[in-house]
Amino acid sequence: MNILKIRNELRSGKTIFDLPLRVTFYARVSTDKDEQINSLENQVQYYTELIQSKGNWTFIPGYIDEGISGTSTKKRDSFNRMIRDAKAGRFDFIITKEISRFSRSTLDSIKYTQELLEHDVGVLFQNDNINTLDSDSEFRLVVMAGVAQDEVRKLSERLKFGFRQAIKNGHVLGNDRLWGYDKKDCVLTINEAEAQIVRRIFDLYANQQMGVRRISQTLYDEGITSRKGGPFNVLTIRHILCNPKYKGWYCANKSQTVDYRSKRKIFLDESEWVMYPDPSIPAIVSEELWDRANALYKRRSRQMKAHQSRAEFHNRYPYSGKIVCEEHGTSFHRQVLKSAKGKKEVWYCREYRNQGRAGCIAPQVRTSELNRVMASIFEELLLDRQAVIDAVLETIRAVPGGRDYAQDIRRIEEDLSSIAAKKDRLLEMSIEGVITMAEFKQRNDGFNKQAQGLEESLTALRAEMEKEQQTTARAEDIRRVLEQELSFQNGIDSALVTTILDKIVVKKGSTREKLYLDIYLKFGSPLGIVLDREKSSFCVNRS
């Protein structure tokens, strides 16, 4: 069934249950534990009975993934098969429990729902109350993704906190497959065959001034390959060059996972590393060679960042690269005009900028006019503003805290009580002469050290719990901000433009008095805009 027809039917007052649709479902649990399998069986039974109970619907057998994480879709065979079948036109509608069933990343869920809509297939996220056949559903998903991003960041911070605590407690976390070394029982020994490759990399980089990509190719030409038999990955070469272990230094807290969904890691700034010379780590290259290679690496990194910042400058405005001249197929460039009334931001075709009216006769486009048009479009898309706000707040509340703080605090307090009891018993043993004073002092110091560590953990836990409680308490503040933002009283938010807008085409025949624009959003059909400057008005013509 064509999605445009479906939406017209829904606008006429019909519900999704009144439409003749071929309906399937998607169910998934992230572990293969018995209780989760039972939950999956309940989901399958529920959706099967729900679909079959609707007289206008045709039941299509569902798609089920067991014991598979939602972080990535690479190993979710049933999910990927469902996407393929949808594109092949085997059903019209999918029911699933919530957005996280598709992916833990809301942005990934948006991507898949947009792909499905392109093939006239809708999705109902039951718990999130989002039906992608509704015209405002995609906009709601985008808003939810943007607001929920801060909560995802907080989850990442909790992981970083745990990593820092592990280092503080003396747990050395490292790579068991470090190039040039063999690791056994937390002891590193040099693997001479691989160490020669490491020395070759430092020589090519520091002495012969090669870049990492050229080093990868040079090694491959010399018959030196990665462990998988292919060319060295440039990221592997960078990690080798930056790792202080190769000069005999202990190094921890060198990288952190920045996105729990993709497992992507980044190197931290050197000021955050925990590092010092360690006699237990055998050096593969000299300190002088390592320091020289890293000085060169830092200098090249600064040069690269400077180049990237110049490139980013051209894309810092929401309409940059998104206004296109139909006549020439070129983009419009930004210009600020100054007058007695103040500054005005406008956009000109690149051909006009280069050659004047002889190059292009398309009129200037004013940012203020585009903002009015986009605000009007967003207001129309956002049919149920309150539903969006409620959905955003529900998403924030649904983000898992990651641990039961009350239970963990109670466990630590019990451990502290147990240590206090042991210290009392130890003192009694000392008074009774069962143990010597030296033995009492040694064991008592051990208990004190354990108690100190538990007290520090208890303080940190209480601070984390307080932060989580503050997040919940901020719900009403977030609601007020959302209501203000989505009313567009302060104009259009540039972040929304960047997120939603694909491009604006300035049509042939546009004049200074009347502009004809085609606006393409990242979802839905293009909108035709006629902007009448003499009347200071515009109208929207839908395709």
Disulfide bonds with the S-S distance in Angstrom:
none
